[in-house]
């Protein structure tokens, strides 16, 4: 059994050699006689036709992004209109409350003025 130089570095490699018979070694040598297998054919085109390759798209926002923006703008406008309506209702309620309070105060002022006029006549 011939030992190869790396057999001393890799323990047990001589057992691997023993597991292969002379016919298999002859087949291995015959396969490698013409060198390693050929590299695949290189096509002169940037990519072969029908290979499934497509040119990459340029960077940018995804398609349909403007529709999402329009939907968001629509919902924002609806929310803004609802908020304005709510605030307008609050202002109207506050004004109505203040007007009632102002009427009560005017009535109180008139009553006090009437009492003051009575006191001054006496």
Helices and strands as residue ranges (DSSP letters): G 5-7, H 13-18, H 22-32, H 65-121
